[in-house]
């Protein structure tokens, strides 16, 4: 359910045009997308914007040198996990030690052999892919394949901050499967798992921009970026109807339902924080449960309240 | 009459460079056989080797002018780049000679031009010989 990137991006940062042309020719045909920057400042900017899997970094550059640039990359949470290989004309062992100690994963000395370059780049990308996969696995829910609670918390914080910065809408939906314990007791836990998996599939079949997470137990958190409360409630209602309409083989008469609490940034009072958003969505979910379950309750926008 | 060199950069931009008195046609300078790239039969390299060769007059010009004006830092930069790229383009001899010159310049203090003079002459002579090979089949 969670998508992997297919073609890795590699950013070459070197102030020599000759080296860029050489890298382009030598890495042609490799399964990667090569980008280039001819100064460390441009390189830093591109690293932040592109978030490549790998950076090939020269040491000796005018202005900020490669070591200083690596320092900046490691300071920034958005770039600190990018793999860096130094490609340098220096053959000083202490430069290699310094680079590797600072967090570079490899060191290639110029002039480089084309086959060695390709092999080292492939190896770095392979390791990076495995690292990302492990990172991703640690944030996935084992049963449903959805993002887990850790991911949800981080992503909500990130989306709230983005929405504030760009003054974009953001909707949060909390959903809880109704009387789930009773389902488990009546039909057994394997059936309960089947319900969780099927509901997850319904949620994942929505818009590609939606972020669907298993919040815990039979509760789900859905983050809708660039979506206002009206649209968010429509989507939640569609999901509610889809769950209610699901057919359960072996139990043809069974109807599983879910309750939804929805809010957006404009419904919040005071500070626009992820905690405040979560609290309000939870309050709306509670209202939905109190109103007889199997319904969607949406918070009001502050300006619409009398 | 001043000579001009038109370069096409990697991103497709064209640059017109004016060559001064420091660049002379290889016939006057060439004291050895033309040097050819080790990668002549590598199709992926043909275009970039051709561009590299076309830019040699400009590089000689730059080396000579930085040397004459005593611009040690810029001279080191261009020589360092040639050291790093030479072998990659199939000219190990450029890397070897650029390395020797870079070492001389970096190690020497005040009288670096005197100390590095011979190494500079060697590198420039090699560059002329590489440039002289540009019209030989497969390289241009």
Contacts between the chains, C-beta under 8 A, distances in Angstrom:
chain1	res1	chain2	res2	distance
A	15	B	81	7.9
A	16	B	81	4.3
A	16	B	84	6.5
A	16	B	85	6.4
A	17	B	9	6.6
A	17	B	10	6.2
A	18	B	52	6.8
A	18	B	81	6.0
A	18	B	82	7.8
A	18	B	84	7.6
A	18	B	85	3.8
A	18	B	88	7.7
A	18	B	89	7.4
A	19	B	81	7.5
A	19	B	84	6.3
A	19	B	85	5.8
A	19	B	88	7.5
A	20	B	10	5.8
A	21	B	10	5.4
A	21	B	48	4.5
A	21	B	51	7.0
A	21	B	52	7.9
A	22	B	48	6.7
A	22	B	85	6.2
A	22	B	88	4.5
A	22	B	89	6.9
A	24	B	10	7.0
A	24	B	48	7.8
A	25	B	44	5.0
A	25	B	45	5.7
A	25	B	47	7.7
A	25	B	48	5.2
A	26	B	44	7.5
A	26	B	88	7.7
A	28	B	44	5.5
A	29	B	44	7.8
A	36	B	10	7.7
A	60	B	80	6.3
A	62	B	77	7.4
A	89	B	80	5.5
A	89	B	81	7.9
A	89	B	83	5.6
A	89	B	84	4.1
A	110	B	83	7.5
A	110	B	84	3.6
A	110	B	85	7.4
A	110	B	88	7.4
A	111	B	83	7.6
A	111	B	84	6.0
A	111	B	85	6.9
A	111	B	86	6.4
A	111	B	87	3.3
A	111	B	88	4.9
A	111	B	92	7.9
A	111	B	95	5.3
A	112	B	88	6.7
A	114	B	88	7.8
